[in-house]
Amino acid sequence: MDWTVTIAKKAQKQIGRLPQQVKKNLLALIREIEVAGPVRGNWPNYSSLGKNRHHCHIKKGRPTYVSVWEVKDKNIKLVEVTYAGTHEKAPY
């Protein structure tokens, strides 16, 4: 069974301001989470931010863009992207 990935309202606004290539990378990350789950050790600078929060870089360089997601429910396999933007403003 695949995971369901939702995007928080605040993250939707952030995604709208991202460069096109960063949006493509984020979409690839979301698809990968849907298929393989929230633990994405194959992405650059991936780390767990606690029990149910994760983050990784979706574009390296200057500026660096990151994505933060949270497992909302393991039983029904629900993940929510809570942040997508520059590394400097990331909530961690």
N, C-alpha and C positions, 0 to 999 in steps of 0.2 A: 504494500500500500504506500502510495506517495504522500509526501508532506504537503500541506497547504500553506502557502506563504501569503500573508497580507502585508500591506504597507500602511503605516500610521499616517494620519492626515498631515502632520507636520513634515514627515519624511517625503510625502508626495510633493509638497511645495519645494522642498530642498532638491528633489530629483529634477524638477522642472528647470532649475537654474544650473544644472550640471552641464559640462561640455558633452558633445555628442559621443565621443569615444568612451568617456567615463560612464555614460548611460548604457552603452553597449556592454561594457564590462560588468556593470551592476546587474543587467538583465541576465548575463551568463551566470553570474553568481546565484541569482534567484532560481534559475532553472536547475542549477546543480543542487541547491538546497532542497528543491522539490523532489528531485530524484534520489539523492543520496543522504539527505538529512542535514541537520544544522552544524555538525562538526566538520569543518572544511580545512583540514590541515594542509591541503595542497595549494592554498592561496597564500600570497606573500604576507608575511607578518601576521598570520592568523594567531589569535590567542583567545582563550576563554576569559571572560571578565567576571567570573563568578559561577554560580551553579547553573544558571540558565541563560546567560548573556554571552555573546560572542562578537568578535570583530575581526576585520582583515582589511588590508589595503586593496583598493580597486584600481588605483593608479599611483605608481611611484613617481618620484621626482619632485619638482616644485611647481605648483603646490601638490602635496600628497593628498589623495582623496581616500576616505575610508567609509566602510559601511558597518553599522552595528545592528545586530538582530537579537531577538529574545524568543526563547521557547515558551509559548503561552500554555500549551497543554500537550504533554507527551502521549497521552492516551489516544487523542484524536489526531495527533501529529500536526499541530498548529504552530507556525512560526510567524513573528511579526518583525518586519524591518522597521527600526525605530529612528535610524539616523543614516543619512548619506550626504557627505560633504567633506570639507577640508579637515585635515588632521588637527589643526589648531583649535577648532571649535567642537571637537568630538566630546560626547558626554561620558568620559571615563577617566 
